[in-house]
Amino acid sequence: METETKPKQEYVGLETAPDLYINSIRLLITPYDFQFIAGTTAPNNNGDVVTFVKAKIMMSPSHAKVLAGLLAAHVVAYEKHFGPIPDNLRATNSPKMEMIPDPNEEGQK
């Protein structure tokens, strides 16, 4: 009986792909695709919240379902190793964002 060999996976462009940190994601869904609008959210000087879009990621519903399964499995593995991840940052229960004064600017006014 022959054993099946798995093809090698190669990542072309990995060295030059930008590293992104995001703390905000918006999900748009159509019958044909899932669109993730990824960015960083921070308060501006007026006290409003601004999201700086870093990337738009689009995928088929089939790929989105696979991604959901991968994320769920990795969250379980993470929590087994490091402990529970707090889920108090849901969109409906987000803490109020506020500007923290720059310590270098204090006393310059």
C-alpha positions as CSV (number, residue, x, y, z in Angstrom):
1,M,0.0,0.0,0.0
2,E,1.4,3.3,-1.1
3,T,1.5,6.3,1.3
4,E,0.3,9.6,0.0
5,T,2.8,12.4,0.2
6,K,1.5,15.8,1.0
7,P,2.7,18.6,-1.3
8,K,5.2,21.1,0.1
9,Q,3.7,24.5,0.9
10,E,5.7,27.5,-0.3
11,Y,5.0,31.1,0.7
12,V,6.2,33.5,-2.1
13,G,6.6,37.1,-1.0
14,L,6.5,36.3,2.8
15,E,9.6,38.3,3.4
16,T,8.3,41.5,1.8
17,A,4.6,41.3,2.9
18,P,3.8,44.1,5.4
19,D,3.3,43.2,9.1
20,L,0.0,44.7,10.2
21,Y,-1.5,45.2,13.7
22,I,-5.2,45.8,13.8
23,N,-7.6,46.4,16.7
24,S,-10.7,46.9,14.7
25,I,-12.4,44.7,12.0
26,R,-15.6,45.3,10.2
27,L,-17.3,42.5,8.3
28,L,-19.4,43.0,5.1
29,I,-21.2,40.1,3.6
30,T,-22.6,39.6,0.1
31,P,-24.0,36.4,-1.4
32,Y,-20.6,36.0,-3.2
33,D,-18.0,37.1,-0.7
34,F,-17.0,38.1,2.8
35,Q,-15.1,41.4,3.1
36,F,-13.0,42.2,6.2
37,I,-12.1,45.9,6.7
38,A,-9.2,45.8,9.0
39,G,-7.7,48.8,10.8
40,T,-6.6,50.5,14.0
41,T,-9.1,52.5,15.9
42,A,-8.1,55.5,18.1
43,P,-9.7,58.6,19.5
44,N,-8.9,61.9,17.7
45,N,-8.4,65.3,19.4
46,N,-12.1,66.0,19.2
47,G,-13.0,62.9,21.2
48,D,-14.4,61.1,18.2
49,V,-13.3,57.6,17.3
50,V,-11.4,57.2,14.0
51,T,-10.5,54.0,12.3
52,F,-7.5,54.0,10.0
53,V,-8.0,51.3,7.4
54,K,-4.9,49.1,7.0
55,A,-6.3,46.4,4.7
56,K,-9.4,45.0,2.9
57,I,-9.5,41.3,2.8
58,M,-12.0,39.5,0.6
59,M,-12.7,35.8,0.4
60,S,-15.4,33.4,-0.7
61,P,-18.0,32.1,1.8
62,S,-16.3,28.7,1.7
63,H,-12.9,30.2,2.6
64,A,-14.6,32.3,5.4
65,K,-16.1,29.1,6.9
66,V,-12.7,27.4,6.8
67,L,-11.2,30.5,8.5
68,A,-13.8,30.5,11.2
69,G,-13.0,26.9,12.0
70,L,-9.3,27.5,12.1
71,L,-9.8,30.6,14.4
72,A,-12.0,28.6,16.7
73,A,-9.6,25.7,16.9
74,H,-6.6,28.0,17.6
75,V,-8.5,30.0,20.2
76,V,-9.2,26.7,22.0
77,A,-5.6,25.7,21.8
78,Y,-4.5,29.2,23.0
79,E,-6.8,29.1,26.0
80,K,-5.7,25.6,26.9
81,H,-2.1,26.8,27.0
82,F,-2.4,30.4,28.3
83,G,-5.8,30.5,30.0
84,P,-9.1,32.1,29.1
85,I,-9.2,35.1,26.8
86,P,-11.5,37.9,28.3
87,D,-14.4,38.6,26.0
88,N,-15.4,41.9,27.5
89,L,-14.4,43.9,24.4
90,R,-17.4,43.0,22.3
91,A,-18.7,45.8,20.1
92,T,-21.8,46.2,22.2
93,N,-19.7,46.4,25.4
94,S,-16.7,48.3,24.3
95,P,-14.9,50.5,26.8
96,K,-15.0,54.2,26.2
97,M,-12.0,55.4,24.2
98,E,-10.2,58.5,25.5
99,M,-7.0,60.3,24.7
100,I,-4.3,60.0,27.3
101,P,-2.3,63.2,27.7
102,D,1.2,63.0,26.3
103,P,3.5,63.3,29.3
104,N,6.0,65.2,27.2
105,E,3.4,67.9,26.5
106,E,2.5,68.5,30.1
107,G,3.7,71.8,31.5
108,Q,4.3,73.2,28.0
109,K,1.0,75.0,27.9
